[in-house]
Amino acid sequence: MFTQDELKRKVAAAAAEYALSCLDADSVLGVGTGSTVDCFIDAIAPHRERFRAAVSSSERSTQRMRDLGIKVLDLNDVEDMPLYVDGADEIDHGMNMIKGGGGALTREKIVASVARQFVCIVDASKVVDVLGTFPLPVEVIPMARNVVARRLREMGGEPRLREGFITDNGCEILDVAGLKITQPAQFEAQLNDIPGVVSCGLFAISGADLALVSSQEGVRRMHGPTAQRDI
Ligand code: 5RP
């Protein structure tokens, strides 16, 4: 029986192998945040000469990559990114995700938006039929915390402030429980429209292109029903 940590390392190793097959010496790799991504950084670091550099979605990942000798660029200096690799808190069969358990959702969404391909790396416990069991993180401007929380309650959620946590952007996180997200892209658009919301952890308007899912049986690939690319 593999532990969850071993499953994370296995999917990270598979993602590193996949990433290296997509990258060349001029490529910039987008890197997400979290414990699974930490394993991915460890797995790709010995091969850092095979790509130009990385762009990071958090101070945490930046530090880890620099410590391991991976060059990290500012996103402002990057125009093209073949690949973005990140974990998720939940992913459904339509490749919609809840992210932001580590609080890096806004930078993750920004970096992912530049990449041509989003590769999600998870263990099988994160694959769900309907998103929402994991409380949805919503990053808010601190002065708007209560007005946004009231709107989220009207929308059927139970928001709770992530106590003592400030994002890399100087903002706060409301974790919204009690949701059953059956129309993820529509719901994401509604959340994006609330004044005071910086971004939400729903990645549905633009979801993952490919998921690598590790379980006791090995690492399998999952594609969305409308996947355009032959990955
Ligand atoms: C951070 C994230 C992470 O990808 C998500 O929380 C999964 O983390 P982990 O790999 O530690 O389970 O969105 O903001």
Boltz pocket constraint, residues with backbone or C-beta under 6 A from the ligand:
constraints:
  - pocket:
      binder: B
      contacts: [[A, 32], [A, 33], [A, 34], [A, 35], [A, 36], [A, 37], [A, 86], [A, 87], [A, 88], [A, 89], [A, 98], [A, 99], [A, 100], [A, 101], [A, 102], [A, 103], [A, 104], [A, 105], [A, 108], [A, 121]]
      max_distance: 6.0
